[in-house]
């Protein structure tokens, strides 16, 4: 894969993340080494809050928190 193609592909993908910063868990968009905080459901129509945090200052979490775990033994 050429470097130009990888660059074009990387800029066309929105990277939604779940993160923790200052004890608060939120969803956001990871872009240019910054996380832009979102408000609302990521599966609906979230809006940007205007708050941004450097990616190096957040703790990235698993994409969702399950309400229950079902297993078959």
Residue pairs with C-beta under 8 A, 6 or more apart in sequence:
14 29
15 29
15 30
15 31
16 27
16 28
16 29
16 30
16 38
16 42
16 63
17 27
17 28
17 29
17 30
17 35
17 60
17 63
18 25
18 26
18 27
18 28
18 60
18 61
18 62
18 63
18 64
19 25
19 26
19 27
19 28
19 35
19 53
19 58
19 59
19 60
19 61
20 26
20 58
20 59
20 61
21 35
21 53
21 57
21 58
21 59
25 61
26 37
26 38
27 37
27 38
27 42
27 46
28 35
28 36
28 37
28 38
28 53
29 35
29 36
29 38
29 48
30 55
33 54
33 55
33 56
34 52
34 53
34 54
34 55
35 52
35 53
35 54
35 55
35 58
36 48
36 49
36 51
36 52
37 48
37 49
37 50
37 51
37 52
37 53
38 46
38 47
38 48
38 49
39 46
39 47
39 48
39 49
40 46
40 47
